[in-house]
Amino acid sequence: MIPEALSLELTVEPFVAGHPGRHVEAVLDTARAAGLEADFGPFGTVLTGASAALLSVLPDLVGAALAAGASRVSVQVAEHHG
């Protein structure tokens, strides 16, 4: 059974400290367009929310990053408590 709420963390490369680049901004824009709030941090972008919403937008997030020049997108999915 899929948990009700998830935490989704995406690490988008290449990584340049202080300059997120178009590939990272594409993830943030895609999340906002889906009505989700993304917490952008130095090591990744974290989204939390309803499982159905996050799992349905995941392909779009990865696709947006790759289309904008990402060389790698790592995804971690965990049950969200809180």
N, C-alpha and C positions, 0 to 999 in steps of 0.2 A: 504494500500500500504506500502510495506517495504521501509524504507529509503535507500538511495543510500550507505551511509557510516554508520558504527556502531562502537561503543566502547564496547568491551567485557572485563569484569573484572572477574577473577577467584580467589577465595580465597580457598586455599587448606590446609586442616588440616590433621594431627596435626601440629600445629605451634610451632616451637622452634626458638626463637630469635637468629639470627646469623648463623643458620644452616638450610638451606632450605630443606634438605633431598631429597632422591631419588624421592619421589612423586611430589615434586615441580619441580625438574630438568626434570622429564619426560614431564611435560607440556611445559617447555621451549624448550626441544629437539623436541617435536612434532610440535610446532609452527614453529621452524626453518626449519624443514623438509618440511613443507607446504609452505615455502617461506615467512613466516610472521615474523615480528619483534615484540618481546614481551618486554614490559617495566616491569621489575621485581622490585617490591617495598616491603617495610616492611609489608604492609597489603594486598597485592594482586598482581596479574600479569595482566597487561592491554595490550590488543591488539586493534589496530584501523585499519580500512581498509574497503574495499568493502564488503558490506553485504553478497553477495553470497559466497565469500571466507571464511568469518568468520563463517557463519552459516553452511557451509559444513564441516569445520574442528572441530566444537564444539564437536560432539560425540567422535572424536578421542582424543581431549584434556582431556575430562572427563574420558574416558576409560583408557588413559595412566596413569593418576593420580591414579585412583582406582587400576589398575594392579600393580602399584609400591608401594602400601601400604597406600594410602590416606584413612582416615576414613570418610571424608566429603569433598565435592566440592561444593562451593556456586558460582553461576553465576549471574552476573548482565549484562544486555544488554541495551544499550541506543543509541539513535541516536547521531552520531558524527557530530559536527559542527566545521569545521576548517581545 
